[in-house]
Amino acid sequence: MHENHPERKIQQKNLDISSLFASRLRCWRKSRQIPIKQIAADLNVSVAVVSSWEHGTRFPSVTNLENISAYTGIPVWQFFYEIMPNELEKNPFYDE
């Protein structure tokens, strides 16, 4: 019999948030054809750090989240907001 473990739910939610952020950052970068190396240089972090953000294995600090937001022109909250199908035409993660 499986028990409900609140810790697992919290861990799963954190993984979902990290995965959502990772996929959105990667989508934004690829739609604009910006190399990881360029983003790393512009944000003053290593290529490995940007790659780990995009793979969801590492999450940016608050400072880096703010820097990413300023760099992309996308508010921090929008990296975590679930985009509904009727809002796809306003999706900031794809190049218009």
C-alpha positions in Angstrom: 0.0 0.0 0.0 1.4 3.4 -1.0 1.2 6.3 1.4 0.9 9.9 0.4 4.1 11.6 1.2 3.9 15.5 1.3 7.7 15.6 0.7 7.3 13.7 -2.6 4.6 16.2 -3.7 6.8 19.1 -2.9 9.7 17.5 -4.8 7.5 16.8 -7.8 6.2 20.3 -7.8 9.8 21.7 -7.7 10.7 19.4 -10.6 7.8 20.6 -12.6 8.7 24.3 -12.0 12.3 23.6 -12.9 11.3 21.7 -16.0 8.9 24.4 -17.0 11.6 27.1 -16.6 14.1 25.0 -18.4 11.9 24.3 -21.4 10.8 28.0 -21.7 14.4 29.3 -21.5 15.5 26.8 -24.1 12.5 27.5 -26.4 13.2 31.3 -26.2 16.9 30.9 -27.0 16.3 28.4 -29.9 13.5 30.5 -31.5 16.0 33.4 -31.7 18.9 31.2 -32.7 21.1 32.5 -29.9 24.0 30.2 -29.0 24.3 29.1 -25.3 27.8 30.6 -25.4 26.4 34.0 -26.2 23.8 33.9 -23.4 26.5 32.8 -21.0 28.8 35.7 -21.9 25.9 38.2 -21.8 24.8 37.0 -18.4 28.3 36.6 -17.1 27.9 32.9 -16.2 29.5 29.8 -17.7 28.2 27.8 -20.6 27.8 24.9 -18.2 25.5 27.0 -16.0 23.2 28.0 -18.8 23.2 24.4 -20.1 22.2 23.1 -16.7 19.4 25.7 -16.5 18.1 24.5 -19.9 18.3 20.9 -18.8 16.5 21.5 -15.5 19.4 20.1 -13.5 20.1 23.5 -11.9 17.9 26.4 -11.0 19.0 30.0 -11.3 19.4 32.2 -8.2 17.0 35.1 -7.7 19.7 37.5 -9.1 20.2 35.3 -12.2 16.4 35.1 -12.6 16.2 38.8 -12.6 19.1 39.0 -15.1 17.5 36.5 -17.4 14.2 38.4 -17.2 16.0 41.7 -18.1 17.9 39.9 -20.9 14.9 38.2 -22.5 12.5 41.0 -21.8 10.1 38.5 -20.3 8.9 39.0 -16.7 10.1 36.4 -14.2 6.6 35.2 -13.4 5.9 34.4 -17.1 8.6 31.7 -17.1 6.3 29.8 -14.6 2.8 30.8 -15.8 0.9 28.0 -17.6 0.1 29.3 -21.0 -3.4 28.3 -22.1 -4.1 27.2 -25.7 -6.1 30.4 -26.5 -3.0 32.4 -25.4 -0.5 30.8 -27.7 -0.4 33.7 -30.1 0.8 35.9 -27.3 3.5 33.4 -26.2 6.7 35.4 -25.5 8.9 32.3 -25.8 8.6 32.1 -29.5 10.1 34.7 -31.9 7.3 36.6 -33.6 
